């Protein structure tokens, strides 16, 4: 039982660290203050387009730092 709990704990933290992805500054390759859909797809290859679009809370077509941080924290 102890081995199972240890394995699950390691998997949880490994997944969380992987899901975090690069920082906003690293993802915003052209440094325009927004992470575009294209930049997000490169920075977060496991996030599908629908999830990225849903993170665009203000609907401006890009992710600001707050939206990007919320996406990578989920």
N, CA, C and O atoms as a GROMACS GRO file, in nm:
protein
  296
    1UNK      N    1   0.083  -0.119   0.000
    1UNK     CA    2   0.000   0.000   0.000
    1UNK      C    3   0.088   0.126   0.000
    1UNK      O    4   0.058   0.223  -0.069
    2UNK      N    5   0.195   0.121   0.078
    2UNK     CA    6   0.284   0.237   0.085
    2UNK      C    7   0.347   0.265  -0.051
    2UNK      O    8   0.364   0.382  -0.087
    3UNK      N    9   0.380   0.162  -0.127
    3UNK     CA   10   0.438   0.179  -0.260
    3UNK      C   11   0.337   0.242  -0.355
    3UNK      O   12   0.375   0.325  -0.438
    4UNK      N   13   0.213   0.206  -0.344
    4UNK     CA   14   0.109   0.262  -0.430
    4UNK      C   15   0.093   0.412  -0.402
    4UNK      O   16   0.086   0.493  -0.494
    5UNK      N   17   0.088   0.447  -0.275
    5UNK     CA   18   0.073   0.587  -0.237
    5UNK      C   19   0.194   0.667  -0.285
    5UNK      O   20   0.178   0.778  -0.336
    6UNK      N   21   0.311   0.613  -0.269
    6UNK     CA   22   0.433   0.681  -0.314
    6UNK      C   23   0.430   0.700  -0.465
    6UNK      O   24   0.462   0.808  -0.515
    7UNK      N   25   0.392   0.597  -0.538
    7UNK     CA   26   0.386   0.605  -0.684
    7UNK      C   27   0.283   0.708  -0.729
    7UNK      O   28   0.308   0.784  -0.822
    8UNK      N   29   0.168   0.711  -0.665
    8UNK     CA   30   0.065   0.808  -0.700
    8UNK      C   31   0.110   0.951  -0.669
    8UNK      O   32   0.081   1.043  -0.745
    9UNK      N   33   0.180   0.968  -0.560
    9UNK     CA   34   0.231   1.100  -0.523
    9UNK      C   35   0.332   1.149  -0.625
    9UNK      O   36   0.328   1.264  -0.667
   10UNK      N   37   0.423   1.062  -0.664
   10UNK     CA   38   0.524   1.098  -0.765
   10UNK      C   39   0.455   1.131  -0.897
   10UNK      O   40   0.491   1.229  -0.962
   11UNK      N   41   0.358   1.051  -0.937
   11UNK     CA   42   0.286   1.076  -1.062
   11UNK      C   43   0.212   1.209  -1.057
   11UNK      O   44   0.210   1.282  -1.156
   12UNK      N   45   0.152   1.240  -0.946
   12UNK     CA   46   0.078   1.365  -0.932
   12UNK      C   47   0.171   1.484  -0.948
   12UNK      O   48   0.140   1.576  -1.024
   13UNK      N   49   0.283   1.483  -0.879
   13UNK     CA   50   0.375   1.596  -0.888
   13UNK      C   51   0.444   1.601  -1.023
   13UNK      O   52   0.474   1.711  -1.071
   14UNK      N   53   0.471   1.491  -1.084
   14UNK     CA   54   0.532   1.488  -1.217
   14UNK      C   55   0.435   1.547  -1.318
   14UNK      O   56   0.476   1.627  -1.402
   15UNK      N   57   0.309   1.508  -1.311
   15UNK     CA   58   0.208   1.561  -1.402
   15UNK      C   59   0.189   1.710  -1.382
   15UNK      O   60   0.179   1.784  -1.479
   16UNK      N   61   0.184   1.755  -1.258
   16UNK     CA   62   0.166   1.897  -1.230
   16UNK      C   63   0.282   1.978  -1.284
   16UNK      O   64   0.262   2.085  -1.342
   17UNK      N   65   0.402   1.929  -1.268
   17UNK     CA   66   0.519   2.000  -1.318
   17UNK      C   67   0.520   2.003  -1.470
   17UNK      O   68   0.558   2.104  -1.530
   18UNK      N   69   0.479   1.895  -1.532
   18UNK     CA   70   0.476   1.888  -1.678
   18UNK      C   71   0.369   1.979  -1.734
   18UNK      O   72   0.390   2.047  -1.835
   19UNK      N   73   0.251   1.980  -1.668
   19UNK     CA   74   0.140   2.060  -1.716
   19UNK      C   75   0.169   2.209  -1.707
   19UNK      O   76   0.112   2.288  -1.781
   20UNK      N   77   0.258   2.248  -1.616
   20UNK     CA   78   0.286   2.389  -1.597
   20UNK      C   79   0.340   2.453  -1.724
   20UNK      O   80   0.307   2.568  -1.752
   21UNK      N   81   0.420   2.383  -1.800
   21UNK     CA   82   0.472   2.437  -1.924
   21UNK      C   83   0.567   2.553  -1.903
   21UNK      O   84   0.603   2.586  -1.789
   22UNK      N   85   0.608   2.615  -2.012
   22UNK     CA   86   0.701   2.728  -2.002
   22UNK      C   87   0.630   2.851  -1.943
   22UNK      O   88   0.508   2.859  -1.942
   23UNK      N   89   0.709   2.944  -1.894
   23UNK     CA   90   0.653   3.067  -1.838
   23UNK      C   91   0.584   3.147  -1.948
   23UNK      O   92   0.602   3.121  -2.067
   24UNK      N   93   0.507   3.245  -1.906
   24UNK     CA   94   0.439   3.333  -2.002
   24UNK      C   95   0.540   3.401  -2.093
   24UNK      O   96   0.522   3.406  -2.215
   25UNK      N   97   0.647   3.453  -2.035
   25UNK     CA   98   0.749   3.523  -2.114
   25UNK      C   99   0.814   3.431  -2.217
   25UNK      O  100   0.845   3.474  -2.328
   26UNK      N  101   0.834   3.305  -2.181
   26UNK     CA  102   0.893   3.209  -2.275
   26UNK      C  103   0.794   3.173  -2.386
   26UNK      O  104   0.833   3.156  -2.501
   27UNK      N  105   0.666   3.162  -2.352
   27UNK     CA  106   0.564   3.125  -2.450
   27UNK      C  107   0.534   3.241  -2.545
   27UNK      O  108   0.501   3.218  -2.661
   28UNK      N  109   0.544   3.365  -2.497
   28UNK     CA  110   0.517   3.482  -2.579
   28UNK      C  111   0.640   3.513  -2.664
   28UNK      O  112   0.715   3.607  -2.636
   29UNK      N  113   0.660   3.434  -2.766
   29UNK     CA  114   0.782   3.438  -2.846
   29UNK      C  115   0.804   3.575  -2.911
   29UNK      O  116   0.916   3.625  -2.912
   30UNK      N  117   0.699   3.636  -2.963
   30UNK     CA  118   0.715   3.765  -3.030
   30UNK      C  119   0.706   3.884  -2.934
   30UNK      O  120   0.714   3.999  -2.977
   31UNK      N  121   0.688   3.856  -2.806
   31UNK     CA  122   0.688   3.956  -2.699
   31UNK      C  123   0.588   4.070  -2.723
   31UNK      O  124   0.620   4.187  -2.702
   32UNK      N  125   0.466   4.032  -2.768
   32UNK     CA  126   0.364   4.133  -2.788
   32UNK      C  127   0.266   4.144  -2.671
   32UNK      O  128   0.168   4.217  -2.677
   33UNK      N  129   0.294   4.070  -2.564
   33UNK     CA  130   0.209   4.075  -2.446
   33UNK      C  131   0.094   3.978  -2.448
   33UNK      O  132   0.014   3.973  -2.354
   34UNK      N  133   0.083   3.899  -2.555
   34UNK     CA  134  -0.020   3.796  -2.566
   34UNK      C  135   0.043   3.668  -2.618
   34UNK      O  136   0.136   3.672  -2.700
   35UNK      N  137  -0.008   3.557  -2.571
   35UNK     CA  138   0.032   3.428  -2.628
   35UNK      C  139  -0.077   3.391  -2.728
   35UNK      O  140  -0.191   3.364  -2.690
   36UNK      N  141  -0.041   3.391  -2.855
   36UNK     CA  142  -0.136   3.360  -2.961
   36UNK      C  143  -0.168   3.211  -2.959
   36UNK      O  144  -0.102   3.134  -2.889
   37UNK      N  145  -0.268   3.172  -3.035
   37UNK     CA  146  -0.304   3.030  -3.044
   37UNK      C  147  -0.183   2.950  -3.094
   37UNK      O  148  -0.156   2.842  -3.043
   38UNK      N  149  -0.112   3.004  -3.192
   38UNK     CA  150   0.004   2.934  -3.246
   38UNK      C  151   0.115   2.919  -3.142
   38UNK      O  152   0.176   2.813  -3.129
   39UNK      N  153   0.141   3.026  -3.068
   39UNK     CA  154   0.243   3.021  -2.964
   39UNK      C  155   0.202   2.923  -2.854
   39UNK      O  156   0.285   2.849  -2.802
   40UNK      N  157   0.073   2.922  -2.819
   40UNK     CA  158   0.024   2.832  -2.715
   40UNK      C  159   0.036   2.687  -2.757
   40UNK      O  160   0.071   2.601  -2.676
   41UNK      N  161   0.008   2.658  -2.884
   41UNK     CA  162   0.019   2.520  -2.934
   41UNK      C  163   0.164   2.470  -2.926
   41UNK      O  164   0.188   2.353  -2.897
   42UNK      N  165   0.259   2.560  -2.951
   42UNK     CA  166   0.400   2.522  -2.941
   42UNK      C  167   0.441   2.505  -2.795
   42UNK      O  168   0.508   2.408  -2.760
   43UNK      N  169   0.400   2.599  -2.711
   43UNK     CA  170   0.439   2.596  -2.571
   43UNK      C  171   0.371   2.484  -2.494
   43UNK      O  172   0.430   2.427  -2.402
   44UNK      N  173   0.248   2.451  -2.532
   44UNK     CA  174   0.168   2.351  -2.460
   44UNK      C  175   0.114   2.248  -2.558
   44UNK      O  176  -0.006   2.245  -2.586
   45UNK      N  177   0.200   2.164  -2.610
   45UNK     CA  178   0.158   2.070  -2.715
   45UNK      C  179   0.049   1.972  -2.671
   45UNK      O  180  -0.021   1.917  -2.757
   46UNK      N  181   0.033   1.949  -2.542
   46UNK     CA  182  -0.071   1.857  -2.496
   46UNK      C  183  -0.207   1.924  -2.478
   46UNK      O  184  -0.306   1.855  -2.456
   47UNK      N  185  -0.212   2.056  -2.487
   47UNK     CA  186  -0.339   2.128  -2.473
   47UNK      C  187  -0.404   2.137  -2.610
   47UNK      O  188  -0.342   2.183  -2.706
   48UNK      N  189  -0.529   2.094  -2.619
   48UNK     CA  190  -0.596   2.102  -2.749
   48UNK      C  191  -0.646   2.244  -2.774
   48UNK      O  192  -0.654   2.326  -2.682
   49UNK      N  193  -0.679   2.271  -2.899
   49UNK     CA  194  -0.719   2.406  -2.940
   49UNK      C  195  -0.842   2.455  -2.864
   49UNK      O  196  -0.850   2.573  -2.830
   50UNK      N  197  -0.937   2.368  -2.836
   50UNK     CA  198  -1.058   2.407  -2.763
   50UNK      C  199  -1.024   2.452  -2.621
   50UNK      O  200  -1.082   2.549  -2.572
   51UNK      N  201  -0.932   2.384  -2.556
   51UNK     CA  202  -0.893   2.421  -2.420
   51UNK      C  203  -0.822   2.556  -2.420
   51UNK      O  204  -0.843   2.638  -2.330
   52UNK      N  205  -0.737   2.578  -2.518
   52UNK     CA  206  -0.667   2.706  -2.528
   52UNK      C  207  -0.767   2.818  -2.555
   52UNK      O  208  -0.760   2.923  -2.491
   53UNK      N  209  -0.859   2.796  -2.648
   53UNK     CA  210  -0.961   2.897  -2.681
   53UNK      C  211  -1.048   2.928  -2.560
   53UNK      O  212  -1.084   3.043  -2.537
   54UNK      N  213  -1.082   2.826  -2.482
   54UNK     CA  214  -1.165   2.846  -2.364
   54UNK      C  215  -1.093   2.930  -2.258
   54UNK      O  216  -1.157   2.999  -2.179
   55UNK      N  217  -0.961   2.924  -2.257
   55UNK     CA  218  -0.882   3.001  -2.160
   55UNK      C  219  -0.880   3.150  -2.194
   55UNK      O  220  -0.846   3.232  -2.108
   56UNK      N  221  -0.915   3.185  -2.316
   56UNK     CA  222  -0.918   3.325  -2.359
   56UNK      C  223  -1.045   3.390  -2.305
   56UNK      O  224  -1.142   3.409  -2.378
   57UNK      N  225  -1.043   3.423  -2.177
   57UNK     CA  226  -1.162   3.472  -2.106
   57UNK      C  227  -1.219   3.601  -2.165
   57UNK      O  228  -1.340   3.620  -2.166
   58UNK      N  229  -1.133   3.690  -2.213
   58UNK     CA  230  -1.183   3.818  -2.266
   58UNK      C  231  -1.209   3.813  -2.416
   58UNK      O  232  -1.252   3.913  -2.474
   59UNK      N  233  -1.183   3.700  -2.480
   59UNK     CA  234  -1.216   3.680  -2.620
   59UNK      C  235  -1.139   3.766  -2.719
   59UNK      O  236  -1.189   3.794  -2.827
   60UNK      N  237  -1.017   3.807  -2.683
   60UNK     CA  238  -0.940   3.892  -2.773
   60UNK      C  239  -0.851   3.815  -2.870
   60UNK      O  240  -0.776   3.874  -2.947
   61UNK      N  241  -0.860   3.683  -2.866
   61UNK     CA  242  -0.784   3.602  -2.961
   61UNK      C  243  -0.646   3.563  -2.915
   61UNK      O  244  -0.574   3.495  -2.988
   62UNK      N  245  -0.606   3.603  -2.796
   62UNK     CA  246  -0.477   3.567  -2.740
   62UNK      C  247  -0.490   3.553  -2.590
   62UNK      O  248  -0.589   3.594  -2.531
   63UNK      N  249  -0.389   3.494  -2.530
   63UNK     CA  250  -0.390   3.476  -2.385
   63UNK      C  251  -0.298   3.580  -2.320
   63UNK      O  252  -0.179   3.585  -2.349
   64UNK      N  253  -0.356   3.661  -2.232
   64UNK     CA  254  -0.271   3.751  -2.156
   64UNK      C  255  -0.206   3.669  -2.045
   64UNK      O  256  -0.231   3.549  -2.033
   65UNK      N  257  -0.123   3.732  -1.965
   65UNK     CA  258  -0.048   3.657  -1.864
   65UNK      C  259  -0.140   3.587  -1.765
   65UNK      O  260  -0.114   3.473  -1.726
   66UNK      N  261  -0.246   3.654  -1.723
   66UNK     CA  262  -0.339   3.595  -1.627
   66UNK      C  263  -0.411   3.472  -1.687
   66UNK      O  264  -0.425   3.370  -1.621
   67UNK      N  265  -0.456   3.484  -1.811
   67UNK     CA  266  -0.524   3.373  -1.876
   67UNK      C  267  -0.429   3.255  -1.899
   67UNK      O  268  -0.466   3.140  -1.878
   68UNK      N  269  -0.306   3.286  -1.942
   68UNK     CA  270  -0.206   3.182  -1.965
   68UNK      C  271  -0.172   3.110  -1.835
   68UNK      O  272  -0.162   2.987  -1.832
   69UNK      N  273  -0.155   3.187  -1.729
   69UNK     CA  274  -0.123   3.127  -1.598
   69UNK      C  275  -0.236   3.037  -1.551
   69UNK      O  276  -0.211   2.929  -1.498
   70UNK      N  277  -0.359   3.081  -1.569
   70UNK     CA  278  -0.475   2.998  -1.530
   70UNK      C  279  -0.478   2.868  -1.611
   70UNK      O  280  -0.508   2.762  -1.558
   71UNK      N  281  -0.447   2.878  -1.740
   71UNK     CA  282  -0.447   2.759  -1.827
   71UNK      C  283  -0.339   2.661  -1.783
   71UNK      O  284  -0.364   2.541  -1.774
   72UNK      N  285  -0.220   2.711  -1.756
   72UNK     CA  286  -0.110   2.620  -1.720
   72UNK      C  287  -0.124   2.566  -1.579
   72UNK      O  288  -0.063   2.464  -1.546
   73UNK      N  289  -0.201   2.632  -1.496
   73UNK     CA  290  -0.222   2.584  -1.359
   73UNK      C  291  -0.330   2.477  -1.352
   73UNK      O  292  -0.341   2.405  -1.253
   74UNK      N  293  -0.411   2.467  -1.458
   74UNK     CA  294  -0.522   2.370  -1.455
   74UNK      C  295  -0.479   2.232  -1.497
   74UNK      O  296  -0.561   2.140  -1.499
   0.00000   0.00000   0.00000
